[in-house]
Amino acid sequence: MRNNSDDLSNQLVDKIKKWLKKETKSYKDIQKRIDGGEHWENVCDEPQIFYGRNECAEGLLDQIKLWEKKLYGND
């Protein structure tokens, strides 16, 4: 339904989840390259920043899942 606030909220949450998943994938790609032998300076300027971003993204994804489970009974 157009201009339905619930629909808009769901669309926004979906976009947030996609962005957070993209953040975690970026971190995993960087970590894989470093674990594969590339020096971190050749992969990114500050790997600890990517680690923190990943930690935050994963935490927020987990929190969203918890909220959705409580609200909708989704597993």
CNS distance restraints for C-alpha pairs under 8 A (distance, minus, plus):
assign (resid   1 and name CA) (resid   7 and name CA) 7.14 0.50 0.50
assign (resid   2 and name CA) (resid   7 and name CA) 7.98 0.50 0.50
assign (resid   3 and name CA) (resid   7 and name CA) 7.57 0.50 0.50
assign (resid   3 and name CA) (resid   8 and name CA) 7.00 0.50 0.50
assign (resid   4 and name CA) (resid   8 and name CA) 6.25 0.50 0.50
assign (resid   5 and name CA) (resid   9 and name CA) 5.96 0.50 0.50
assign (resid   6 and name CA) (resid  10 and name CA) 6.13 0.50 0.50
assign (resid   7 and name CA) (resid  11 and name CA) 6.18 0.50 0.50
assign (resid   8 and name CA) (resid  12 and name CA) 6.15 0.50 0.50
assign (resid   9 and name CA) (resid  13 and name CA) 6.15 0.50 0.50
assign (resid  10 and name CA) (resid  14 and name CA) 6.09 0.50 0.50
assign (resid  11 and name CA) (resid  15 and name CA) 6.26 0.50 0.50
assign (resid  12 and name CA) (resid  16 and name CA) 6.19 0.50 0.50
assign (resid  13 and name CA) (resid  17 and name CA) 6.14 0.50 0.50
assign (resid  14 and name CA) (resid  18 and name CA) 6.21 0.50 0.50
assign (resid  15 and name CA) (resid  19 and name CA) 6.19 0.50 0.50
assign (resid  16 and name CA) (resid  20 and name CA) 6.13 0.50 0.50
assign (resid  17 and name CA) (resid  21 and name CA) 6.10 0.50 0.50
assign (resid  17 and name CA) (resid  61 and name CA) 6.63 0.50 0.50
assign (resid  18 and name CA) (resid  22 and name CA) 6.19 0.50 0.50
assign (resid  19 and name CA) (resid  23 and name CA) 6.31 0.50 0.50
assign (resid  20 and name CA) (resid  24 and name CA) 6.42 0.50 0.50
assign (resid  20 and name CA) (resid  57 and name CA) 5.18 0.50 0.50
assign (resid  20 and name CA) (resid  58 and name CA) 7.35 0.50 0.50
assign (resid  20 and name CA) (resid  60 and name CA) 7.92 0.50 0.50
assign (resid  20 and name CA) (resid  61 and name CA) 6.95 0.50 0.50
assign (resid  21 and name CA) (resid  25 and name CA) 6.17 0.50 0.50
assign (resid  21 and name CA) (resid  57 and name CA) 7.40 0.50 0.50
assign (resid  21 and name CA) (resid  58 and name CA) 7.96 0.50 0.50
assign (resid  21 and name CA) (resid  61 and name CA) 7.99 0.50 0.50
assign (resid  22 and name CA) (resid  26 and name CA) 6.14 0.50 0.50
assign (resid  23 and name CA) (resid  27 and name CA) 6.37 0.50 0.50
assign (resid  23 and name CA) (resid  53 and name CA) 7.22 0.50 0.50
assign (resid  23 and name CA) (resid  54 and name CA) 6.23 0.50 0.50
assign (resid  23 and name CA) (resid  57 and name CA) 6.66 0.50 0.50
assign (resid  24 and name CA) (resid  28 and name CA) 6.20 0.50 0.50
assign (resid  24 and name CA) (resid  53 and name CA) 8.00 0.50 0.50
assign (resid  24 and name CA) (resid  54 and name CA) 5.14 0.50 0.50
assign (resid  24 and name CA) (resid  57 and name CA) 6.56 0.50 0.50
assign (resid  24 and name CA) (resid  58 and name CA) 6.89 0.50 0.50
assign (resid  25 and name CA) (resid  29 and name CA) 6.10 0.50 0.50
assign (resid  26 and name CA) (resid  30 and name CA) 6.26 0.50 0.50
assign (resid  27 and name CA) (resid  31 and name CA) 6.03 0.50 0.50
assign (resid  27 and name CA) (resid  50 and name CA) 5.92 0.50 0.50
assign (resid  27 and name CA) (resid  51 and name CA) 6.77 0.50 0.50
assign (resid  27 and name CA) (resid  54 and name CA) 6.11 0.50 0.50
assign (resid  28 and name CA) (resid  32 and name CA) 5.92 0.50 0.50
assign (resid  29 and name CA) (resid  33 and name CA) 6.36 0.50 0.50
assign (resid  30 and name CA) (resid  34 and name CA) 6.36 0.50 0.50
assign (resid  30 and name CA) (resid  43 and name CA) 6.61 0.50 0.50
assign (resid  30 and name CA) (resid  44 and name CA) 7.67 0.50 0.50
assign (resid  31 and name CA) (resid  35 and name CA) 5.94 0.50 0.50
assign (resid  32 and name CA) (resid  36 and name CA) 5.90 0.50 0.50
assign (resid  33 and name CA) (resid  37 and name CA) 6.65 0.50 0.50
assign (resid  33 and name CA) (resid  38 and name CA) 5.76 0.50 0.50
assign (resid  33 and name CA) (resid  43 and name CA) 7.24 0.50 0.50
assign (resid  34 and name CA) (resid  38 and name CA) 4.82 0.50 0.50
assign (resid  34 and name CA) (resid  39 and name CA) 6.02 0.50 0.50
assign (resid  34 and name CA) (resid  40 and name CA) 5.75 0.50 0.50
assign (resid  34 and name CA) (resid  43 and name CA) 7.20 0.50 0.50
assign (resid  38 and name CA) (resid  42 and name CA) 6.78 0.50 0.50
assign (resid  38 and name CA) (resid  43 and name CA) 7.02 0.50 0.50
assign (resid  39 and name CA) (resid  43 and name CA) 6.75 0.50 0.50
assign (resid  40 and name CA) (resid  44 and name CA) 6.05 0.50 0.50
assign (resid  40 and name CA) (resid  45 and name CA) 7.53 0.50 0.50
assign (resid  40 and name CA) (resid  47 and name CA) 6.94 0.50 0.50
assign (resid  41 and name CA) (resid  45 and name CA) 5.75 0.50 0.50
assign (resid  41 and name CA) (resid  46 and name CA) 7.74 0.50 0.50
assign (resid  46 and name CA) (resid  50 and name CA) 7.09 0.50 0.50
assign (resid  47 and name CA) (resid  51 and name CA) 6.22 0.50 0.50
assign (resid  48 and name CA) (resid  52 and name CA) 6.17 0.50 0.50
assign (resid  49 and name CA) (resid  53 and name CA) 6.17 0.50 0.50
assign (resid  50 and name CA) (resid  54 and name CA) 5.99 0.50 0.50
assign (resid  51 and name CA) (resid  55 and name CA) 6.11 0.50 0.50
assign (resid  52 and name CA) (resid  56 and name CA) 6.14 0.50 0.50
assign (resid  53 and name CA) (resid  57 and name CA) 6.05 0.50 0.50
assign (resid  54 and name CA) (resid  58 and name CA) 6.01 0.50 0.50
assign (resid  55 and name CA) (resid  59 and name CA) 6.08 0.50 0.50
assign (resid  56 and name CA) (resid  60 and name CA) 6.11 0.50 0.50
assign (resid  57 and name CA) (resid  61 and name CA) 6.13 0.50 0.50
assign (resid  58 and name CA) (resid  62 and name CA) 6.16 0.50 0.50
assign (resid  59 and name CA) (resid  63 and name CA) 6.17 0.50 0.50
assign (resid  60 and name CA) (resid  64 and name CA) 6.08 0.50 0.50
assign (resid  61 and name CA) (resid  65 and name CA) 6.25 0.50 0.50
assign (resid  62 and name CA) (resid  66 and name CA) 6.28 0.50 0.50
assign (resid  63 and name CA) (resid  67 and name CA) 6.20 0.50 0.50
assign (resid  64 and name CA) (resid  68 and name CA) 6.03 0.50 0.50
assign (resid  65 and name CA) (resid  69 and name CA) 6.03 0.50 0.50
assign (resid  65 and name CA) (resid  75 and name CA) 7.94 0.50 0.50
assign (resid  66 and name CA) (resid  70 and name CA) 6.26 0.50 0.50
assign (resid  67 and name CA) (resid  71 and name CA) 6.03 0.50 0.50
assign (resid  68 and name CA) (resid  72 and name CA) 5.55 0.50 0.50
assign (resid  68 and name CA) (resid  73 and name CA) 6.90 0.50 0.50
assign (resid  68 and name CA) (resid  74 and name CA) 6.21 0.50 0.50
assign (resid  69 and name CA) (resid  73 and name CA) 4.42 0.50 0.50
assign (resid  69 and name CA) (resid  74 and name CA) 4.49 0.50 0.50
assign (resid  69 and name CA) (resid  75 and name CA) 5.92 0.50 0.50
assign (resid  70 and name CA) (resid  74 and name CA) 7.70 0.50 0.50
